[in-house]
């Protein structure tokens, strides 16, 4: 079965083509600057050179058509025909309380995704554009939506409710939802398999640390808490997001600086975090380079970032009354040995012992970076959110075919 995985943004679209017989990636790519006459299609067939095209792509329907055309191109394609695509899987950021698992798209599902636009105004409308564009180009091909929030629907009320009037939850669904669910799901299961232990017997903290970052407390295979909240702004300090702050700061700064709601929202989401404190960059690689050069602002940004991450790990160990496994994943988590070392150095009270040599190695794939005697096993597990989407799509379509 061939599965096309799509992650649609407001002006971009990422895609991967999978052959699910052996979970092989046949091709990958992205369309950028949708809505412009100089949009860019980047396409890389497996094992071959990347191809880039500049063309007028004014909306997502055209973007999908361009993707289909390149996938079946006589010279560069990986499929004989677009009819070889058996299903399409979409990433959707917010599923609210309506979706605790992936589902096949129908009219009711589309209506519910639209109803959730208010909870994810920057993401869900864009995902809907992708769903509609596929439907117009391939009306007979089934589609599946996989939600970032679904994995965290196992959280108990004491974790997901905020200590504000309950009427706001009942009327407006104001609560913690959590994000990066496909990543936390993937790395927790892979960590358990890697260790040869049942996931249902482990107390695990998974740290998805990229430009956006979140931690999850996974107890007996289920998410019981996570750092992102009703939106992806809450929680850890990130590349450009503030993470946790005193909520009274918002009206105070709005009054002092005469900011609008949109302006303060932009400040917290796009002009805070590492970028704001370092004054240099939101990229951890550049922060670390500036640290090595003695830049004090970069050092402070790194220290704040690491400190807040470490506090979350410690609080989740307390929430689960112990910790068996700590997992680092995503761009920063997988590649920054300095961050991992700084975090683990101050978690020795948990019985955690880092193997500094293993941590410093530039290895690829799943690996242990704690010592043999460490009471907490520390792992680096490369995430693969697209594969989760492909697997869920394959599973649901196969089940429907067998029904």
Secondary structure as UniProt FT lines:
FT   STRAND          2..8
FT   STRAND          12..19
FT   TURN            20..23
FT   STRAND          24..32
FT   TURN            34..35
FT   STRAND          36..45
FT   TURN            46..47
FT   STRAND          51..57
FT   HELIX           60..71
FT   TURN            74..76
FT   HELIX           82..84
FT   STRAND          87..92
FT   TURN            96..98
FT   STRAND          103..104
FT   HELIX           107..115
FT   HELIX           116..119
FT   TURN            121..123
FT   HELIX           124..137
FT   TURN            139..140
FT   STRAND          142..147
FT   TURN            148..149
FT   HELIX           150..154
FT   HELIX           157..160
FT   HELIX           166..172
FT   HELIX           181..195
FT   HELIX           199..201
FT   STRAND          203..209
FT   STRAND          213..219
FT   TURN            220..221
FT   STRAND          222..226
FT   TURN            232..233
FT   HELIX           248..257
FT   HELIX           261..270
FT   HELIX           273..278
FT   HELIX           284..292
FT   TURN            293..294
FT   HELIX           296..319
FT   TURN            320..321
FT   STRAND          325..329
FT   HELIX           330..335
FT   HELIX           337..345
FT   HELIX           348..350
FT   HELIX           356..360
FT   STRAND          367..368
FT   TURN            372..373
FT   STRAND          377..380
FT   HELIX           385..402
//
